[in-house]
Amino acid sequence: MSATNNLTYNDFATPSYASNVATAVRQLVAALFAVKPQTAVAAEPVVSQRNKEETIWWLNRLANDCERHSPSLSAELRFFASRG
């Protein structure tokens, strides 16, 4: 008993404009229906006030530590801390 494969594959050397458009439309439709919208609760993570304060404290402490050898990095760290 031999297993035969009835699937065929057409490889066109020069695809036509219509086949390019059809491929683009298929990919667009697949992309539109593949993505599911996120819920509002899952989109925004919950961060406690204490965690924010610890992060701000840690960034400011790190900025103070690197003030002498890298003032620009220190300024960026303080900026990040100020954004909360």
C-alpha positions, 0 to 999 in steps of 0.5 A: 500500500503506497501513500500518495500525496494529492497536494500540489504546490504552484511556484510561479517565477513571476507573480502577477499583480492580482496574485500580489493583491490577493496575498496582501488582502489575505494577510490583512484579513488574517491580521485583523482577525488574529488579534483579540482586544485586551480588556481595560483591567489587563491593560493597566497593571496595578502598582501599589503606592509603596512600590512606587515610593520604593522605586523613586527612592531607589532611583534617587539613591542610584543617581546620588551614587553615580553623580561623580563619575557620570553626571548625565546618567545621574540626571536621567535617573532623577528624571525617571524618578520624577516621572513617578 
